[in-house]
């Protein structure tokens, strides 16, 4: 089995609170990266200083400063990577100590592998409030369901520079979010040889307050709307001229109550004698659906003008929706 070199890439801006832990996670990997390329969008909270200090003491580390959204930064990092295999993650997550090793293994075992999708779940250490626990029970820990059709994301994935080039890099015409969702869908639609690494874990921190969850869903929804993917059911009804645009967020807020997932989550809360969560969960999930749809409607309007190149990357069905 050939032992391959690989480059770890990420982007950041003002990650001073998570930087030290993330750096330590990288240093303690059972299979350290051959190169680390970080694009910093001119952090002004002390992150940049820490990055350059690290680079001065570790020849593997390359720091590039350039303004731009995460997609631009990641493309720039990959362009400047000297190795063919790219491992991608976010600086705000916690990495398992075998994350790199598990992602590189499939490439070394099979030279035809083009993409390796890693795993991710909610960082339980950050689940400290009623709202955060409500999401944790609802998502059952939030672990990825790896397998055919799974859409890889920037948080835990590896691929070759050839794939990156073939797919045109990550789309840069989106405002901020959903670039990796589009890029991951391109990977699946291109029928690439995708392998899965369930032991390559990343753990992502969650908000603590309801309004933080709602804000997160709004910007996620905006990204989905710009890219015209993950279309909420209520927005599809609007596109089919069955409901007015103003009613879309309200209708979407009621859709979780039609699915068993919400009630299963509430049962988990009851089994853990977490009564507060049982009453908070419907508010959280309905609110997330409402704000996601609200963001989607705004993003769709913006994307119709601004994000046509991104939308043209994906195959669509006869109605115009992304195939998944």
C-alpha positions in Angstrom: 0.0 0.0 0.0 1.4 3.4 -1.0 1.7 6.0 1.7 0.3 9.2 0.2 1.0 12.8 1.0 -2.0 15.1 1.5 -2.9 18.7 2.2 -5.4 19.9 4.9 -7.2 23.0 3.9 -9.5 25.4 5.8 -10.6 29.0 5.9 -11.2 31.3 8.8 -12.0 34.8 10.0 -12.0 35.7 13.7 -11.8 32.1 15.1 -9.7 33.1 18.2 -12.0 31.1 20.5 -11.7 27.8 18.6 -8.2 28.2 17.2 -6.1 26.7 20.0 -8.2 23.6 20.3 -8.4 23.1 16.5 -4.6 23.5 16.2 -4.1 21.0 18.9 -6.5 18.6 17.2 -4.5 18.9 14.0 -1.1 18.4 15.7 -2.3 15.3 17.6 -3.6 13.5 14.5 -2.5 9.9 14.3 -1.7 10.6 10.7 -0.5 14.2 10.5 -1.1 16.2 7.3 1.9 16.6 4.9 0.8 20.3 4.4 -1.7 22.7 6.0 -3.0 25.6 3.9 -5.2 28.1 5.7 -6.8 31.2 4.1 -7.5 33.9 6.6 -10.0 36.7 5.6 -8.0 39.3 7.5 -9.0 38.3 11.0 -8.7 41.2 13.5 -9.3 39.3 16.8 -5.8 37.8 17.2 -6.4 34.8 15.0 -4.1 36.0 12.2 -1.2 36.6 14.7 -1.6 33.0 16.0 -1.6 31.6 12.4 1.6 33.3 11.4 3.2 32.3 14.7 2.3 28.7 14.0 3.6 29.0 10.4 6.9 30.3 11.6 7.5 27.2 13.7 6.0 24.6 11.5 7.1 24.3 7.9 4.0 22.4 6.9 1.8 25.4 7.6 1.1 27.9 4.8 -1.0 31.0 5.7 -2.6 33.1 3.0 -4.6 36.3 3.7 -7.3 37.4 1.2 -10.7 38.8 1.6 -13.7 36.8 0.4 -16.3 34.3 1.4 -15.4 30.8 2.5 -15.8 29.3 -1.0 -13.3 31.7 -2.4 -10.9 31.0 0.5 -11.2 27.3 0.1 -10.6 27.5 -3.7 -7.5 29.6 -3.1 -6.2 27.2 -0.5 -6.7 24.2 -2.9 -5.1 26.1 -5.7 -2.0 26.7 -3.5 -1.9 23.1 -2.2 1.1 21.1 -3.5 -0.4 17.6 -3.0 -3.1 15.9 -5.1 -5.3 14.8 -2.2 -7.2 17.5 -0.3 -8.7 17.1 3.2 -11.2 19.8 4.0 -12.7 20.8 7.3 -13.8 23.9 9.2 -11.8 25.6 11.9 -14.7 25.8 14.3 -15.1 22.0 14.7 -13.5 19.5 16.9 -11.6 16.7 15.1 -11.2 13.1 16.2 -7.6 12.2 16.5 -7.9 9.6 13.7 -9.8 12.0 11.3 -6.9 12.4 8.8 -6.0 8.8 9.0 -9.5 7.5 8.3 -10.0 9.9 5.4 -6.7 9.0 3.6 -7.1 5.2 4.0 -9.5 4.7 1.1 -7.2 6.5 -1.3 -4.3 4.3 -0.3 -6.4 1.1 -0.5 -7.9 1.9 -3.9 -6.3 4.3 -6.4 -9.6 4.8 -8.2 -11.2 6.5 -5.2 -12.0 10.2 -6.0 -13.9 11.3 -2.9 -14.0 10.2 0.7 -16.9 11.5 2.8 -16.2 11.7 6.5 -18.6 11.7 9.4 -20.0 14.5 11.6 -22.2 14.9 14.6 -23.2 17.5 17.2 -20.5 18.2 19.8 -22.3 17.1 23.0 -19.9 19.2 25.1 -21.7 22.3 23.6 -25.2 21.1 24.4 -25.7 23.1 27.6 -29.2 24.7 27.4 -32.8 23.6 27.0 -32.8 24.8 23.3 -29.6 23.0 22.5 -30.8 19.8 24.2 -34.0 20.0 22.3 -32.1 20.0 19.0 -29.8 17.2 20.2 -32.8 14.9 21.0 -34.6 15.8 17.8 -31.5 15.1 15.7 -30.6 12.0 17.8 -27.0 13.4 18.1 -26.9 14.6 14.5 -24.5 11.9 13.2 -24.2 11.7 9.4 -26.0 8.9 7.6 -23.2 7.9 5.3 -23.9 5.9 2.1 -24.9 6.2 -1.5 -26.6 9.5 -2.2 -25.0 11.2 0.8 -23.9 14.7 0.0 -20.4 15.5 1.3 -19.8 18.9 3.0 -16.8 21.0 3.7 -16.7 20.0 7.4 -15.5 16.4 6.8 -14.4 15.4 3.3 -11.4 14.5 1.1 -11.1 14.6 -2.6 -8.5 14.9 -5.4 -7.5 18.2 -7.0 -8.5 16.6 -10.3 -12.1 16.3 -9.0 -12.0 19.9 -7.7 -10.8 21.1 -11.1 -13.3 18.9 -13.0 -16.2 20.3 -11.1 -15.1 23.9 -11.4 -14.1 24.4 -7.8 -16.6 25.5 -5.2 -19.1 28.1 -6.4 -18.2 31.6 -5.5 -21.3 33.5 -6.6 -23.3 32.6 -3.5 -23.3 35.2 -0.7 -21.9 32.9 2.0 -23.6 29.6 2.6 -24.5 26.4 0.6 -21.3 26.4 -1.6 -20.4 23.0 -0.2 -23.9 21.7 -0.6 -23.8 22.5 -4.3 -20.2 21.1 -4.6 -21.2 17.9 -2.8 -24.3 17.5 -5.1 -22.0 17.9 -8.1 -19.9 15.0 -6.8 -22.9 12.8 -6.5 -24.4 13.8 -9.8 -21.1 13.2 -11.5 -21.1 9.6 -10.4 -17.7 9.8 -8.9 -16.1 6.9 -7.0 -17.1 8.0 -3.5 -15.9 6.1 -0.4 -17.1 6.6 3.2 -15.1 7.0 6.4 -17.6 6.7 9.3 -14.7 6.8 11.9 -13.4 10.2 10.5 -15.4 12.2 13.0 -15.9 16.0 13.3 -17.9 17.5 16.1 -19.7 20.8 15.5 -20.6 23.3 18.2 -24.3 24.3 18.4 -26.0 27.5 19.4 -27.5 27.9 22.9 -30.4 30.3 22.5 -33.6 30.0 20.3 -32.9 33.2 18.5 -29.4 31.9 17.6 -30.9 28.7 16.1 -33.4 30.8 14.2 -30.7 33.1 12.8 -28.6 30.1 11.7 -31.6 28.7 9.9 -32.3 31.9 8.2 -28.8 32.2 6.7 -28.9 28.5 5.8 -32.2 29.0 4.1 -30.9 32.0 2.2 -28.0 29.9 0.9 -30.3 27.2 -0.2 -32.5 29.7 -1.9 -29.7 31.3 -3.8 -28.5 27.9 -5.0 -32.1 26.7 -5.5 -31.5 23.5 -3.5 -33.2 22.0 -0.4 -36.4 23.7 -1.5 -39.0 23.8 1.4 -42.3 22.2 0.7 -44.2 25.4 1.2 -41.9 27.3 -1.2 -42.6 24.6 -3.8 -46.3 25.3 -3.4 -45.6 29.0 -4.0 -43.6 28.2 -7.2 -46.6 26.1 -8.3 -48.8 29.2 -7.6 -50.8 27.4 -5.0 -50.0 29.7 -2.1 -48.9 33.3 -1.8 -45.3 34.1 -1.0 -46.2 35.8 2.3 -47.7 32.5 3.7 -44.7 30.3 2.9 -42.8 30.7 6.3 -46.1 30.1 8.2 -47.0 27.0 6.2 -43.5 25.6 6.5 -43.6 26.1 10.3 -46.4 23.6 10.5 -44.8 20.9 8.4 -42.6 19.3 11.2 -45.8 18.4 13.0 -46.8 16.1 10.0 -43.6 14.0 10.5 -42.8 11.4 13.1 -39.3 12.8 13.7 -40.6 15.5 16.0 -42.6 13.1 18.1 -39.7 10.6 18.3 -37.5 13.4 19.6 -40.0 14.3 22.2 -40.2 10.7 23.3 -36.4 10.8 23.8 -36.8 13.9 26.0 -39.5 12.2 28.1 -37.3 9.1 28.5 -34.6 11.3 29.9 -37.1 13.1 32.2 -36.3 16.3 30.4 -39.7 17.9 30.6 -38.6 21.4 29.7 -37.1 20.1 26.4 -40.4 18.3 25.6 -42.2 21.7 25.6 -39.4 23.6 24.0 -38.8 21.2 21.1 -42.0 22.1 19.1 -41.2 25.8 19.4 -37.6 25.2 18.3 -38.4 23.0 15.3 -41.3 25.1 14.1 -39.2 28.3 14.5 -36.3 26.8 12.6 -38.7 25.8 9.7 -40.2 29.2 9.7 -36.9 31.1 9.5 -35.4 28.7 7.0 -38.3 29.2 4.7 -38.1 33.0 5.2 -34.4 33.0 4.4 -35.1 30.7 1.4 -37.6 33.1 -0.1 -35.2 36.0 0.2 -32.3 33.9 -1.1 -34.3 32.6 -4.1 -34.9 36.2 -5.2 -31.3 37.2 -4.9 -30.1 34.0 -6.6 -32.3 34.4 -9.6 -30.1 37.4 -10.5 -26.8 36.8 -8.8 -26.3 33.0 -8.7 -27.2 31.7 -12.1 -23.7 30.2 -12.6 -24.1 28.2 -9.4 -27.6 27.0 -10.3 -26.4 25.9 -13.7 -23.9 23.5 -12.1 -26.7 21.1 -11.1 -29.0 18.8 -13.0 -32.7 19.7 -12.5 -35.9 17.8 -12.8 -38.7 18.8 -15.1 -40.1 21.4 -12.6 -36.7 23.0 -12.1 -35.9 21.7 -8.6 -32.5 20.2 -7.7 -32.8 16.4 -8.0 -32.0 16.0 -4.3 
